[in-house]
């Protein structure tokens, strides 16, 4: 009986925003990170002269 009284007296802290706002914040953060990753999609080909072998460089 004592445990039931203690369990019912728990303090519940409410969230400062509704849960959907936390989901939207996470979606925005992952979207921003996706844009950053997408911006690096062709970095290796921008400096092709640095990665080419000697035989390929002689032709260009």
C-alpha positions in Angstrom: 0.0 0.0 0.0 2.8 2.4 0.8 4.4 1.8 -2.7 1.2 2.7 -4.4 1.0 6.0 -2.6 4.6 6.8 -3.4 4.2 5.8 -7.1 1.1 8.0 -7.5 2.9 11.0 -6.0 5.5 11.2 -8.8 6.3 14.6 -10.2 5.8 14.8 -14.0 7.6 17.6 -15.8 5.8 18.7 -18.8 7.6 19.5 -22.1 8.2 23.1 -23.0 6.9 22.5 -26.5 4.5 20.0 -27.9 6.3 16.8 -29.1 5.7 17.7 -32.8 8.0 20.8 -32.4 10.8 18.5 -31.3 10.3 16.4 -34.4 10.3 19.5 -36.6 13.5 20.8 -35.0 15.2 17.4 -35.6 13.9 17.3 -39.2 15.3 20.8 -39.8 18.7 19.9 -38.3 19.0 16.7 -40.4 17.9 18.7 -43.5 20.6 21.3 -42.8 23.2 18.5 -42.4 22.0 16.9 -45.7 22.5 20.1 -47.5 26.1 20.3 -46.2 26.8 16.8 -47.3 25.2 17.3 -50.7 27.4 20.4 -51.2 30.5 18.1 -51.1 29.2 15.7 -53.8 31.7 16.7 -56.5 34.8 17.9 -54.6 37.1 15.1 -55.9 36.5 16.1 -59.5 37.2 19.8 -59.0 40.9 19.1 -58.6 41.3 16.4 -61.2 44.8 17.5 -62.1 46.0 16.7 -58.6 44.6 13.1 -58.7 45.5 12.2 -62.2 48.4 9.8 -63.0 51.4 11.0 -64.9 50.3 9.3 -68.2 46.8 11.0 -68.0 48.3 14.4 -67.3 50.5 14.3 -70.4 47.5 14.1 -72.7 45.8 17.2 -71.3 
